[in-house]
Amino acid sequence: MVQVVLVGAGSHSTTQHAPSLQRYVAEHPGRARLAAVCDLDPARAERAAAQFGFARTYTRVADLLAAERVDAAVLVMPIPAILPMLAPFLERRIPIEIEKPMGTGIGQERAIAAQARAAGSPVMVSFNRRFTPGLRLALEWARAQGPVRCARGAMLRSGRVEPDFIWGTGIHLLDALCGALGPLTIPQGAGATVEGPGGCWRAVRLDGPNGVAVTVEILPACGRTEECYRFAGDGYCVDVWADAAHSWRVEGYRGGKRDLFREAAPDEPGFVSGGIYHETAAFLDAVAAGRPLPGPTPDEAMHGTSWPRRCKRCSAAATLSSAAWGAGSPVPAMSLLVAGRESVRPCVRAPGVDAVARA
Ligand SMILES: NC(=O)c1ccc[n+]([C@@H]2O[C@H](COP(=O)([O-])OP(=O)(O)OC[C@H]3O[C@@H](n4cnc5c(N)ncnc54)[C@H](O)[C@@H]3O)[C@@H](O)[C@H]2O)c1
């Protein structure tokens, strides 16, 4: 029985991770147990324990680790707290899932990836788009039709003018495309910074493996909230909508006719349609079976997060491939392109923007 603990019982944790853990335990009797929840704020820990069924509460991770047998941990910490929290879990080789982004900037991101690599302890990063039911269904259907030749990702938001939008949220889009297609590269001169409120607008052309052409739009303050992905190949095309404001929907066309239409059930909870439940299930299934975690690992996740700042000053082809994808080490161009951008400010919440809308 996997003894799982949750560290951090704030907003994202109690709306997404805790209900996912609770559902997993209910749907897999005897496989996992909610051993404990920990938060600096005792009232938050108590509330989460009462609502989701954690057996015990703690306010200090050191006390939790001293008292409990822990087989898996989900860390949903404020961004600057992720890196300082890793060591005790890595030392004990406890499989962990950590939230994105991996720290306050590229410097912390690299430190997290290096620590995980050096410890050889299992770590996965919560990039929940990879696990949304709609995207998974769309990819499964597309792959059954034939090779993907062209893909598109678009992230549209309203009033998101925080300067760290790409670091905090835009990375979801890139990670989802990297997860779907594999390593992506930026052709010379293809990255474009678009003028727009907040300064985080991007329109970029990327190259995928086997000649897949990819276009990406990130428009954080364009007055509409939508996130969609398109995968097209010979005789087929599938679109999937998956974002925090709408439930997922998939439409696949073949030979000019709609061949696939699926959408989330009206009562599907946000933590399921947004992917966190399936991510949690994949994490705990792997721990229970002693398998490698489904990922992305910090090394894999790093390549989805590096490109947005790289493309701004893209002077050379820069690859997003990673050692884990078997494509060698990170490209030298990266250090040049992120020069002077080693750290970004922690998330600034724009007025009137709630935690869910930030996703
Ligand atoms: N994947 C997504 O779409 C998405 C969406 C929102 C937030 N997030 C991520 O989730 C994380 C948490 O965000 P949030 O908005 O829920 O923050 P929050 O401030 O609401 O919650 C963080 C909680 O961690 C607790 N905490 C801080 N340091 C601690 C420590 N050392 N030990 C135990 N508890 C500690 C705080 O008391 C607080 O309750 C962030 O990393 C954020 O980037 C991801």
The ligand as an SDF file (V2000), in Angstrom:
LIG
                    3D

 44 48  0  0  0  0  0  0  0  0999 V2000
   -0.4250   23.4380  -13.0720 N   0  0  0  0  0  0  0  0  0  0  0  0
   -1.1390   24.5490  -12.9730 C   0  0  0  0  0  0  0  0  0  0  0  0
   -1.9080   24.8470  -13.8510 O   0  0  0  0  0  0  0  0  0  0  0  0
   -0.9900   25.4400  -11.7440 C   0  0  0  0  0  0  0  0  0  0  0  0
   -1.9810   26.3660  -11.4340 C   0  0  0  0  0  0  0  0  0  0  0  0
   -1.8380   27.1280  -10.2620 C   0  0  0  0  0  0  0  0  0  0  0  0
   -0.7140   26.9710   -9.4400 C   0  0  0  0  0  0  0  0  0  0  0  0
    0.2420   26.0640   -9.8020 N   0  0  0  0  0  0  0  0  0  0  0  0
    1.4560   25.8720   -8.9500 C   0  0  0  0  0  0  0  0  0  0  0  0
    1.0760   25.3570   -7.6850 O   0  0  0  0  0  0  0  0  0  0  0  0
    1.9540   25.8400   -6.6750 C   0  0  0  0  0  0  0  0  0  0  0  0
    1.1440   26.4110   -5.5120 C   0  0  0  0  0  0  0  0  0  0  0  0
    0.3630   27.4960   -5.9640 O   0  0  0  0  0  0  0  0  0  0  0  0
   -0.8710   28.0180   -5.1020 P   0  0  0  0  0  0  0  0  0  0  0  0
   -1.5010   29.0950   -5.9070 O   0  0  0  0  0  0  0  0  0  0  0  0
   -1.7090   26.8830   -4.6450 O   0  0  0  0  0  0  0  0  0  0  0  0
   -0.1150   28.6720   -3.8580 O   0  0  0  0  0  0  0  0  0  0  0  0
   -0.6990   28.9280   -2.3900 P   0  0  0  0  0  0  0  0  0  0  0  0
    0.1050   30.0440   -1.8220 O   0  0  0  0  0  0  0  0  0  0  0  0
   -2.1830   29.0440   -2.4150 O   0  0  0  0  0  0  0  0  0  0  0  0
   -0.3500   27.5710   -1.5920 O   0  0  0  0  0  0  0  0  0  0  0  0
    0.9450   27.2220   -1.1870 C   0  0  0  0  0  0  0  0  0  0  0  0
    0.8400   26.5640    0.1990 C   0  0  0  0  0  0  0  0  0  0  0  0
    2.1330   26.0370    0.5490 O   0  0  0  0  0  0  0  0  0  0  0  0
    2.3080   26.2720    1.9500 C   0  0  0  0  0  0  0  0  0  0  0  0
    3.7420   26.2350    2.2410 N   0  0  0  0  0  0  0  0  0  0  0  0
    4.6780   27.1560    1.9160 C   0  0  0  0  0  0  0  0  0  0  0  0
    5.8950   26.7600    2.3240 N   0  0  0  0  0  0  0  0  0  0  0  0
    5.7180   25.5670    2.9440 C   0  0  0  0  0  0  0  0  0  0  0  0
    6.5980   24.6630    3.6060 C   0  0  0  0  0  0  0  0  0  0  0  0
    7.8880   24.8970    3.6820 N   0  0  0  0  0  0  0  0  0  0  0  0
    6.0720   23.5320    4.1180 N   0  0  0  0  0  0  0  0  0  0  0  0
    4.7500   23.2660    4.0370 C   0  0  0  0  0  0  0  0  0  0  0  0
    3.8610   24.1070    3.4220 N   0  0  0  0  0  0  0  0  0  0  0  0
    4.3460   25.2270    2.8950 C   0  0  0  0  0  0  0  0  0  0  0  0
    1.6630   27.6210    2.1980 C   0  0  0  0  0  0  0  0  0  0  0  0
    1.3510   27.8020    3.5820 O   0  0  0  0  0  0  0  0  0  0  0  0
    0.4210   27.5330    1.3050 C   0  0  0  0  0  0  0  0  0  0  0  0
   -0.6930   26.9880    2.0010 O   0  0  0  0  0  0  0  0  0  0  0  0
    2.8800   26.8430   -7.3560 C   0  0  0  0  0  0  0  0  0  0  0  0
    4.1050   26.2150   -7.6360 O   0  0  0  0  0  0  0  0  0  0  0  0
    2.1590   27.1890   -8.6460 C   0  0  0  0  0  0  0  0  0  0  0  0
    3.0580   27.5060   -9.6880 O   0  0  0  0  0  0  0  0  0  0  0  0
    0.1130   25.2920  -10.9170 C   0  0  0  0  0  0  0  0  0  0  0  0
  1  2  1  0
  2  3  2  0
  2  4  1  0
  4  5  1  0
  4 44  2  0
  5  6  2  0
  6  7  1  0
  7  8  2  0
  8  9  1  0
  8 44  1  0
  9 10  1  0
  9 42  1  0
 10 11  1  0
 11 12  1  0
 11 40  1  0
 12 13  1  0
 13 14  1  0
 14 15  2  0
 14 16  1  0
 14 17  1  0
 17 18  1  0
 18 19  2  0
 18 20  1  0
 18 21  1  0
 21 22  1  0
 22 23  1  0
 23 24  1  0
 23 38  1  0
 24 25  1  0
 25 26  1  0
 25 36  1  0
 26 27  1  0
 26 35  1  0
 27 28  2  0
 28 29  1  0
 29 30  1  0
 29 35  2  0
 30 31  1  0
 30 32  2  0
 32 33  1  0
 33 34  2  0
 34 35  1  0
 36 37  1  0
 36 38  1  0
 38 39  1  0
 40 41  1  0
 40 42  1  0
 42 43  1  0
M  CHG  2   8   1  16  -1
M  END
$$$$
